[in-house]
Amino acid sequence: MTTERERCKVTIYCPVCGERYVLRGTREKNGKVETGFKQCICSNKEKLHIRSEPI
C-alpha cells in the first residue's frame, strides 16, 4: 500500500530578520510541500529559504 503524501521535516529561514522555523510537513506526489506556514514574524511572505528532508 502506497501513500500519496510523504512526511518530511521542513526548515524555513527568513533572511530579512534571521528567524528560523523547523516544521513538519507533507510532500505530495507532485513535489509540493505543505506545512501551513504563511509568513514570518517580520511579515515577510516571499523571501524565504525553504529546505525539506524526509523523516
N, CA, C and O of each residue as an XYZ file, in Angstrom:
220
protein
N       0.849     -1.187      0.000
C       0.000      0.000      0.000
C       0.890      1.245      0.000
O       1.755      1.390      0.864
N       0.685      2.124     -0.946
C       1.475      3.353     -1.022
C       0.605      4.540     -0.653
O      -0.602      4.550     -0.894
N       1.238      5.529     -0.068
C       0.509      6.738      0.295
C       0.845      7.839     -0.684
O       1.923      7.845     -1.278
N      -0.062      8.757     -0.852
C       0.160      9.862     -1.768
C       0.965     10.979     -1.124
O       1.520     11.824     -1.826
N       1.035     10.994      0.206
C       1.757     12.041      0.910
C       2.867     11.428      1.743
O       2.689     10.390      2.379
N       4.005     12.084      1.729
C       5.159     11.629      2.491
C       5.492     12.693      3.527
O       5.577     13.874      3.190
N       5.682     12.297      4.779
C       6.014     13.260      5.830
C       7.461     13.690      5.688
O       8.327     12.897      5.319
N       7.712     14.961      5.987
C       9.065     15.463      5.883
C       9.303     16.577      6.904
O       8.366     17.202      7.401
N      10.571     16.801      7.197
C      10.995     17.875      8.093
C      11.317     19.080      7.209
O      12.094     18.966      6.261
N      10.724     20.230      7.519
C      10.893     21.423      6.710
C      11.559     22.513      7.553
O      11.088     22.841      8.642
N      12.652     23.066      7.041
C      13.334     24.174      7.708
C      13.117     25.420      6.863
O      13.455     25.441      5.680
N      12.557     26.455      7.469
C      12.303     27.720      6.781
C      13.152     28.792      7.445
O      13.078     28.991      8.658
N      13.964     29.488      6.641
C      14.838     30.539      7.154
C      14.453     31.863      6.500
O      14.280     31.936      5.283
N      14.320     32.908      7.317
C      13.997     34.242      6.810
C      15.282     35.074      6.789
O      15.825     35.376      7.851
N      15.779     35.451      5.609
C      17.000     36.253      5.538
C      16.790     37.713      5.960
O      17.758     38.435      6.198
N      15.539     38.140      6.050
C      15.247     39.525      6.434
C      15.538     39.742      7.920
O      16.220     40.700      8.285
N      15.018     38.847      8.785
C      15.191     39.029     10.227
C      16.057     37.950     10.871
O      16.442     38.088     12.032
N      16.372     36.872     10.138
C      17.215     35.810     10.672
C      16.476     34.729     11.434
O      17.107     33.830     11.990
N      15.159     34.795     11.474
C      14.364     33.792     12.201
C      14.390     32.461     11.446
O      14.389     32.434     10.216
N      14.412     31.357     12.201
C      14.425     30.022     11.614
C      13.268     29.222     12.210
O      13.031     29.258     13.417
N      12.559     28.508     11.356
C      11.426     27.678     11.770
C      11.696     26.248     11.337
O      12.151     26.017     10.217
N      11.423     25.292     12.204
C      11.520     23.875     11.874
C      10.123     23.296     12.041
O       9.568     23.301     13.140
N       9.558     22.797     10.946
C       8.175     22.326     10.925
C       8.097     20.921     10.363
O       9.033     20.435      9.726
N       6.976     20.280     10.606
C       6.663     19.003      9.990
C       5.704     19.276      8.855
O       4.749     20.036      9.015
N       5.947     18.671      7.719
C       5.064     18.890      6.585
C       4.823     17.607      5.829
O       5.330     16.546      6.194
N       4.041     17.714      4.770
C       3.781     16.573      3.901
C       4.159     16.937      2.482
O       3.849     18.027      2.001
N       4.836     16.009      1.816
C       5.215     16.193      0.411
C       4.261     15.375     -0.438
O       4.102     14.172     -0.231
N       3.638     16.026     -1.378
C       2.705     15.346     -2.268
C       3.466     14.758     -3.453
O       4.650     15.042     -3.635
N       2.797     13.950     -4.249
C       3.448     13.300     -5.388
C       4.016     14.295     -6.391
O       5.012     14.006     -7.055
N       3.394     15.462     -6.507
C       3.872     16.453     -7.465
C       5.079     17.238     -6.949
O       5.587     18.117     -7.645
N       5.549     16.922     -5.714
C       6.737     17.568     -5.161
C       6.463     18.748     -4.262
O       7.379     19.244     -3.605
N       5.235     19.211     -4.214
C       4.875     20.353     -3.375
C       4.856     19.945     -1.908
O       4.363     18.873     -1.556
N       5.407     20.827     -1.044
C       5.440     20.565      0.398
C       4.457     21.496      1.079
O       4.466     22.703      0.839
N       3.600     20.932      1.936
C       2.596     21.711      2.661
C       2.875     21.656      4.158
O       2.966     20.576      4.742
N       3.013     22.846      4.780
C       3.246     22.923      6.227
C       2.196     23.767      6.930
O       2.015     23.641      8.141
N       1.509     24.617      6.201
C       0.578     25.549      6.817
C       1.234     26.873      7.159
O       0.565     27.780      7.653
N       2.550     27.005      6.904
C       3.282     28.236      7.194
C       2.822     29.335      6.239
O       2.744     29.117      5.030
N       2.513     30.529      6.786
C       2.023     31.641      5.963
C       3.040     32.765      5.818
O       3.325     33.203      4.703
N       3.597     33.243      6.949
C       4.561     34.342      6.880
C       5.418     34.363      8.138
O       5.061     33.786      9.165
N       6.556     35.042      8.034
C       7.466     35.184      9.164
C       6.921     36.224     10.141
O       5.999     36.968      9.805
N       7.483     36.279     11.345
C       7.034     37.258     12.338
C       7.334     38.690     11.901
O       6.736     39.630     12.424
N       8.260     38.872     10.940
C       8.569     40.207     10.428
C       7.692     40.560      9.230
O       7.965     41.547      8.546
N       6.658     39.787      8.962
C       5.684     39.967      7.870
C       6.241     39.616      6.496
O       5.619     39.941      5.484
N       7.390     38.965      6.435
C       7.964     38.527      5.167
C       7.212     37.288      4.679
O       7.085     36.305      5.409
N       6.713     37.341      3.436
C       5.983     36.214      2.858
C       6.697     35.599      1.662
O       6.404     34.464      1.287
N       7.629     36.329      1.059
C       8.180     35.895     -0.214
C       9.656     35.522     -0.192
O      10.048     34.571     -0.870
N      10.467     36.216      0.541
C      11.911     35.965      0.537
C      12.270     34.985      1.650
O      12.854     35.366      2.664
N      11.914     33.722      1.446
C      12.168     32.683      2.432
C      13.015     31.581      1.803
O      12.829     31.243      0.634
N      13.938     31.027      2.569
C      14.736     29.892      2.123
C      14.116     28.651      2.740
O      14.041     28.535      3.964
N      13.670     27.722      1.903
C      12.945     26.545      2.372
C      13.712     25.287      1.995
O      14.075     25.093      0.835
N      13.956     24.432      2.989
C      14.662     23.172      2.773
C      13.842     22.058      3.414
O      13.324     22.220      4.519
N      13.726     20.933      2.724
C      12.973     19.814      3.292
C      13.772     18.529      3.162
O      14.580     18.366      2.247
N      13.526     17.617      4.106
C      14.175     16.308      4.091
C      13.205     15.288      4.660
O      12.401     15.622      5.530
N      13.264     14.050      4.184
C      12.344     13.016      4.683
C      12.577     12.723      6.158
O      13.693     12.847      6.662
N      11.511     12.333      6.838
C      11.618     11.956      8.257
C      11.897     10.473      8.338
O      12.028      9.929      9.434
